[in-house]
Protein backbone atom coordinates (compact mmCIF):
# COMPACT_ATOMS: atom_id res chain seq x y z
CA UNK A 1 0.00 0.00 0.00
CA UNK A 2 2.76 2.41 0.94
CA UNK A 3 4.65 1.49 -2.20
CA UNK A 4 1.56 2.11 -4.33
CA UNK A 5 1.02 5.49 -2.67
CA UNK A 6 4.66 6.44 -3.22
CA UNK A 7 4.46 5.48 -6.89
CA UNK A 8 1.27 7.52 -7.27
CA UNK A 9 2.91 10.58 -5.74
CA UNK A 10 5.92 10.10 -8.01
CA UNK A 11 3.68 9.84 -11.06
CA UNK A 12 1.83 13.03 -10.13
CA UNK A 13 5.11 14.84 -9.49
CA UNK A 14 6.59 13.73 -12.80
CA UNK A 15 3.38 14.74 -14.57
CA UNK A 16 3.59 18.20 -13.04
CA UNK A 17 7.19 18.52 -14.15
CA UNK A 18 6.20 17.56 -17.69
CA UNK A 19 3.60 20.36 -17.71
CA UNK A 20 6.18 22.83 -16.40
CA UNK A 21 8.57 21.87 -19.16
CA UNK A 22 6.34 22.90 -22.09
CA UNK A 23 7.83 25.27 -24.64
CA UNK A 24 6.62 27.63 -27.37
CA UNK A 25 8.97 29.11 -29.96
CA UNK A 26 8.94 31.07 -33.20
CA UNK A 27 10.48 28.73 -35.77
CA UNK A 28 11.63 29.49 -39.29
CA UNK A 29 8.38 28.35 -40.91
CA UNK A 30 6.05 27.48 -38.05
CA UNK A 31 5.34 28.21 -34.45
CA UNK A 32 6.67 25.31 -32.41
CA UNK A 33 4.78 23.97 -29.40
CA UNK A 34 6.99 21.48 -27.59
CA UNK A 35 9.16 21.41 -30.72
CA UNK A 36 6.30 20.50 -33.07
CA UNK A 37 4.60 22.75 -35.66
CA UNK A 38 1.57 24.51 -34.24
CA UNK A 39 -1.01 26.67 -36.03
CA UNK A 40 -2.56 29.47 -33.97
CA UNK A 41 -6.27 29.94 -34.69
CA UNK A 42 -7.34 32.70 -32.40
CA UNK A 43 -10.31 34.97 -31.71
CA UNK A 44 -10.63 38.04 -29.50
CA UNK A 45 -12.52 37.96 -26.21
CA UNK A 46 -12.08 41.03 -23.99
CA UNK A 47 -12.83 40.14 -20.38
CA UNK A 48 -13.23 43.83 -19.47
CA UNK A 49 -16.18 44.12 -21.84
CA UNK A 50 -18.03 41.03 -20.62
CA UNK A 51 -19.71 40.35 -17.27
CA UNK A 52 -17.65 37.74 -15.44
CA UNK A 53 -20.65 35.38 -15.28
CA UNK A 54 -20.52 35.10 -19.07
CA UNK A 55 -16.78 34.55 -19.51
CA UNK A 56 -16.94 30.76 -19.68
CA UNK A 57 -19.82 30.80 -22.15
CA UNK A 58 -17.96 33.16 -24.48
CA UNK A 59 -14.80 31.04 -24.28
CA UNK A 60 -16.80 27.90 -24.99
CA UNK A 61 -18.33 29.59 -28.04
CA UNK A 62 -14.86 30.49 -29.26
CA UNK A 63 -13.70 26.90 -28.83
CA UNK A 64 -16.78 25.65 -30.66
CA UNK A 65 -15.81 27.85 -33.63
CA UNK A 66 -12.64 25.81 -34.00
CA UNK A 67 -10.27 28.27 -32.35
CA UNK A 68 -7.43 27.00 -30.18
CA UNK A 69 -6.47 30.35 -28.63
CA UNK A 70 -8.01 33.55 -27.32
CA UNK A 71 -6.58 37.02 -27.88
CA UNK A 72 -6.87 39.22 -24.82
CA UNK A 73 -6.35 42.99 -24.65
CA UNK A 74 -5.59 44.35 -21.19
CA UNK A 75 -6.83 47.90 -20.80
CA UNK A 76 -4.47 49.79 -18.51
CA UNK A 77 -7.09 52.29 -17.35
CA UNK A 78 -9.44 49.44 -16.40
CA UNK A 79 -6.93 48.17 -13.84
CA UNK A 80 -5.17 51.35 -12.66
CA UNK A 81 -7.98 53.87 -12.32
CA UNK A 82 -6.04 55.70 -9.65
CA UNK A 83 -2.30 56.22 -9.94
CA UNK A 84 -0.49 53.37 -8.24
CA UNK A 85 -3.70 51.57 -7.21
CA UNK A 86 -4.30 48.39 -9.20
CA UNK A 87 -7.52 46.37 -9.31
CA UNK A 88 -7.35 42.64 -10.02
CA UNK A 89 -10.63 41.27 -8.70
CA UNK A 90 -14.14 40.82 -10.07
CA UNK A 91 -14.28 41.55 -13.79
CA UNK A 92 -10.65 42.73 -13.59
CA UNK A 93 -9.38 39.29 -12.50
CA UNK A 94 -7.41 38.61 -15.66
CA UNK A 95 -5.55 35.69 -14.08
CA UNK A 96 -8.87 33.94 -13.48
CA UNK A 97 -9.84 34.63 -17.09
CA UNK A 98 -6.61 33.06 -18.35
CA UNK A 99 -7.03 30.01 -16.13
CA UNK A 100 -10.61 29.65 -17.34
CA UNK A 101 -9.42 29.81 -20.95
CA UNK A 102 -6.93 27.03 -20.22
CA UNK A 103 -9.67 24.93 -18.61
CA UNK A 104 -11.71 25.32 -21.81
CA UNK A 105 -8.81 24.14 -23.98
CA UNK A 106 -7.65 27.55 -25.20
CA UNK A 107 -4.19 29.11 -25.27
CA UNK A 108 -3.84 32.85 -24.59
CA UNK A 109 -2.25 35.60 -26.70
CA UNK A 110 -1.77 38.43 -24.19
CA UNK A 111 -1.98 42.05 -25.35
CA UNK A 112 -1.23 44.37 -22.39
CA UNK A 113 -0.40 47.54 -24.29
CA UNK A 114 0.37 49.90 -22.62
CA UNK A 115 -1.63 51.41 -25.49
CA UNK A 116 -4.33 49.16 -26.90
CA UNK A 117 -6.72 51.24 -29.04
CA UNK A 118 -9.46 48.57 -29.53
CA UNK A 119 -12.07 51.36 -29.60
CA UNK A 120 -11.65 51.65 -25.82
CA UNK A 121 -11.60 55.04 -24.08
CA UNK A 122 -8.16 56.59 -24.40
CA UNK A 123 -6.90 53.41 -26.01
CA UNK A 124 -6.38 52.24 -22.44
CA UNK A 125 -4.38 55.28 -21.28
CA UNK A 126 -5.39 56.23 -17.70
CA UNK A 127 -7.13 59.55 -17.26
CA UNK A 128 -4.83 60.53 -14.37
CA UNK A 129 -1.95 60.94 -16.81
CA UNK A 130 -3.70 64.17 -17.72
CA UNK A 131 -2.47 65.53 -14.39
CA UNK A 132 1.08 65.20 -15.67
CA UNK A 133 0.24 67.43 -18.65
CA UNK A 134 -2.19 67.04 -21.52
CA UNK A 135 -1.74 63.89 -23.55
CA UNK A 136 -0.49 64.77 -27.01
CA UNK A 137 2.45 64.84 -29.37
CA UNK A 138 2.93 68.58 -29.81
CA UNK A 139 5.87 70.62 -28.58
CA UNK A 140 3.82 73.51 -27.23
CA UNK A 141 3.61 74.48 -23.58
CA UNK A 142 0.57 74.27 -21.35
CA UNK A 143 -0.49 76.37 -18.41
CA UNK A 144 -0.80 74.60 -15.04
CA UNK A 145 -3.19 77.11 -13.51
CA UNK A 146 -0.60 78.67 -11.20
CA UNK A 147 1.38 80.58 -13.76
CA UNK A 148 3.79 77.74 -14.54
CA UNK A 149 4.34 76.40 -18.03
CA UNK A 150 5.27 72.88 -19.06
CA UNK A 151 5.40 70.78 -22.18
CA UNK A 152 2.61 68.27 -22.78
CA UNK A 153 3.24 64.58 -22.37
CA UNK A 154 4.33 62.91 -25.57
CA UNK A 155 2.01 59.93 -25.51
CA UNK A 156 3.47 56.59 -26.60
CA UNK A 157 7.07 57.77 -26.58
CA UNK A 158 10.22 57.80 -24.45
CA UNK A 159 8.90 60.79 -22.52
CA UNK A 160 9.42 59.62 -18.90
CA UNK A 161 6.01 60.98 -17.87
CA UNK A 162 4.53 58.32 -20.15
CA UNK A 163 7.23 55.65 -20.11
CA UNK A 164 7.74 55.37 -16.35
CA UNK A 165 4.06 54.72 -15.51
CA UNK A 166 3.77 52.48 -18.58
CA UNK A 167 6.74 50.45 -17.33
CA UNK A 168 5.17 50.22 -13.88
CA UNK A 169 1.99 48.95 -15.52
CA UNK A 170 3.81 46.18 -17.40
CA UNK A 171 5.60 45.17 -14.21
CA UNK A 172 2.23 44.95 -12.44
CA UNK A 173 0.92 42.76 -15.28
CA UNK A 174 3.93 40.50 -14.86
CA UNK A 175 3.26 40.09 -11.15
CA UNK A 176 -0.20 38.82 -12.01
CA UNK A 177 0.46 36.74 -15.11
CA UNK A 178 4.11 35.75 -15.56
CA UNK A 179 3.36 32.55 -13.64
CA UNK A 180 0.72 31.62 -16.23
CA UNK A 181 3.10 31.35 -19.19
CA UNK A 182 3.28 28.11 -21.14
CA UNK A 183 6.81 27.61 -19.83
CA UNK A 184 5.34 27.42 -16.32
CA UNK A 185 2.37 25.24 -17.10
CA UNK A 186 0.00 28.07 -17.99
CA UNK A 187 -1.84 29.05 -21.21
CA UNK A 188 0.03 32.23 -22.26
CA UNK A 189 1.92 31.59 -25.51
CA UNK A 190 2.95 35.10 -26.58
CA UNK A 191 2.86 38.69 -25.34
CA UNK A 192 2.29 41.69 -27.59
CA UNK A 193 4.32 44.88 -27.08
CA UNK A 194 2.34 48.09 -27.81
CA UNK A 195 -0.31 48.01 -30.56
CA UNK A 196 0.02 49.21 -34.14
CA UNK A 197 2.68 51.65 -33.05
CA UNK A 198 3.76 52.23 -36.66
CA UNK A 199 0.55 54.20 -37.24
CA UNK A 200 1.53 56.62 -34.46
CA UNK A 201 5.30 57.11 -34.40
CA UNK A 202 8.76 55.69 -34.92
CA UNK A 203 10.50 55.98 -31.54
CA UNK A 204 12.78 52.93 -31.59
CA UNK A 205 14.07 53.68 -28.08
CA UNK A 206 10.49 53.56 -26.82
CA UNK A 207 9.84 50.13 -28.33
CA UNK A 208 13.10 48.80 -26.91
CA UNK A 209 12.21 50.18 -23.47
CA UNK A 210 8.81 48.48 -23.56
CA UNK A 211 10.36 45.19 -24.64
CA UNK A 212 12.81 45.41 -21.76
CA UNK A 213 9.96 46.23 -19.38
CA UNK A 214 8.14 43.08 -20.49
CA UNK A 215 11.29 41.02 -19.96
CA UNK A 216 11.86 42.58 -16.54
CA UNK A 217 8.24 41.75 -15.70
CA UNK A 218 9.14 38.08 -16.05
CA UNK A 219 7.80 37.32 -19.52
CA UNK A 220 9.95 34.76 -21.27
CA UNK A 221 7.58 33.62 -24.02
CA UNK A 222 7.98 35.17 -27.49
CA UNK A 223 7.33 38.92 -27.58
CA UNK A 224 5.97 40.48 -30.75
CA UNK A 225 4.85 43.74 -32.33
CA UNK A 226 1.94 44.13 -34.72
CA UNK A 227 1.33 46.68 -37.46
CA UNK A 228 -0.39 47.07 -40.79
CA UNK A 229 2.24 46.04 -43.37
CA UNK A 230 2.56 49.55 -44.84
CA UNK A 231 3.89 51.00 -41.54
CA UNK A 232 5.82 48.02 -40.23
CA UNK A 233 9.09 49.93 -40.63
CA UNK A 234 8.04 52.62 -38.12
CA UNK A 235 9.52 51.83 -34.72
CA UNK A 236 10.82 48.50 -36.01
CA UNK A 237 13.28 46.59 -33.83
CA UNK A 238 14.52 43.13 -34.87
CA UNK A 239 14.30 41.87 -31.30
CA UNK A 240 10.51 41.69 -31.63
CA UNK A 241 8.79 39.16 -33.86
CA UNK A 242 6.80 41.13 -36.45
CA UNK A 243 3.13 40.30 -36.92
CA UNK A 244 0.59 41.94 -39.21
CA UNK A 245 -2.91 43.41 -39.10
CA UNK A 246 -5.03 43.64 -42.23
CA UNK A 247 -8.46 43.12 -43.78
CA UNK A 248 -9.02 41.22 -47.01
CA UNK A 249 -6.75 39.33 -49.43
CA UNK A 250 -4.57 37.49 -46.87
CA UNK A 251 -2.33 35.84 -49.48
CA UNK A 252 -1.20 39.20 -50.87
CA UNK A 253 -0.86 40.75 -47.42
CA UNK A 254 1.21 37.89 -46.07
CA UNK A 255 3.55 38.24 -49.05
CA UNK A 256 3.97 41.96 -48.32
CA UNK A 257 4.74 41.10 -44.70
CA UNK A 258 7.34 38.54 -45.74
CA UNK A 259 9.12 41.00 -48.07
CA UNK A 260 9.04 43.85 -45.56
CA UNK A 261 10.34 41.71 -42.71
CA UNK A 262 13.20 40.54 -44.89
CA UNK A 263 14.14 44.08 -45.90
CA UNK A 264 13.80 45.52 -42.41
CA UNK A 265 15.72 42.80 -40.66
CA UNK A 266 18.76 43.16 -42.95
CA UNK A 267 19.71 39.57 -42.14
CA UNK A 268 19.67 40.24 -38.36
CA UNK A 269 16.32 38.52 -37.84
CA UNK A 270 15.64 34.89 -38.74
CA UNK A 271 12.83 33.78 -41.01
CA UNK A 272 9.53 33.43 -39.23
CA UNK A 273 6.00 32.11 -39.82
CA UNK A 274 3.25 34.35 -41.13
CA UNK A 275 1.09 35.66 -38.31
CA UNK A 276 -1.95 37.92 -38.71
CA UNK A 277 -2.78 39.31 -35.28
CA UNK A 278 -5.93 41.03 -36.52
CA UNK A 279 -7.83 39.77 -39.54
CA UNK A 280 -10.41 42.56 -39.82
CA UNK A 281 -12.64 40.59 -42.13
CA UNK A 282 -15.65 42.81 -41.47
CA UNK A 283 -13.96 45.61 -43.40
CA UNK A 284 -14.46 43.81 -46.72
CA UNK A 285 -16.99 45.55 -48.93
CA UNK A 286 -19.09 42.46 -49.59
CA UNK A 287 -20.15 39.65 -47.29
CA UNK A 288 -18.93 37.11 -49.84
CA UNK A 289 -15.49 38.70 -49.73
CA UNK A 290 -15.38 38.37 -45.95
CA UNK A 291 -16.46 34.74 -46.04
CA UNK A 292 -13.99 33.88 -48.77
CA UNK A 293 -11.09 35.61 -47.08
CA UNK A 294 -11.84 34.05 -43.71
CA UNK A 295 -11.80 30.58 -45.20
CA UNK A 296 -8.53 31.23 -46.98
CA UNK A 297 -6.91 32.88 -43.97
CA UNK A 298 -7.93 30.21 -41.49
CA UNK A 299 -8.23 27.23 -43.80
CA UNK A 300 -4.61 27.13 -44.91
CA UNK A 301 -1.65 26.90 -42.53
CA UNK A 302 -1.56 30.59 -41.73
CA UNK A 303 -1.68 31.73 -38.13
CA UNK A 304 -4.62 34.08 -37.82
CA UNK A 305 -6.55 36.01 -35.22
CA UNK A 306 -9.98 37.13 -36.34
CA UNK A 307 -11.42 40.27 -34.76
C-alpha positions, 0 to 999 in steps of 0.5 A: 500500500505504501509502495503504491502510494509512493508510486502515485505521488511520483507519477503526479510529481513527474506529470507536473514537471512535464507540464512545467517543461512545455515550450513555445517558440517562433520557428523558421516556418512554423510556431513550435509547441513542444518542438512540433509545428503549431497553427494558432487559430485565435479569436478576440474575447475582452474580459473587461467588456463582458460580465464575469458570469458570461466569460466561460460561455464566451470562451466555450463559443470560441472553442466551438468555432474551432479556435485553439487560442483567445486574444486578450487585450488588457486595458491599462485604465481598467486596472489602474484607475487611480495612480499606483492603485491596481484592481485585479478582482471581479471583472478585472481578474485577468488571471482567473480569465486566463485560467478559465481559458486554459480549462476550456482548452484555449491558449492565450495571446496576451496584449497588455499595451500599454496602449491598446486602441481597440475602440476603448476610451483613451486606447487604455491610457489612464485619465490621471496621466492628464495631471502630468500634462495634456496627452499629445504629441505637440511641442507647445507648452501648457499652463498649469493654472498657477502661472507655470508652463510645461510641455505636454506629455508625448504619448506613446514615446520615451517621454518619462512621464509616459514611459515610467508609468507604462513600465510600472503597468507592465511590471504589475501585469507581470506580477499577475500573469508571468506565472501563467506562461506556457513555460510554467504550465499556464496558457500564455503563448505570446505577449504583444508589445504596444499596438500598431505603433507604426501608425503613431510614431517611430521611436525605436528607443520607446519600443526597446524600453517596452520590450525590456519592461516586459522582460523585466516583468518576467515574460519569457515567451515570445514577444511580438509587435503588430502593425499594418504592413505599410507601416511596419518599418516605423519603430521596427526593432529586430528583437521583436517578432513582427506580426501583421494586421489587415483586412481582405486578401490574406495571401497578398498581405502575407507576401507583403509582410514577408518582403518587408520583414526581410528588408527591415531585418537586414539579415539580423532577424531569422525567417519566421512564420506568417502571423496575422494578429488582426484579420479585420474581415468585417472591413471587406466591402461584400459579405462574400469577400469576408467569407472567402477571405476568412476561409482562406486565412484560417483554412490554410496553414496561416496563423490568424486572429480574427477580430 
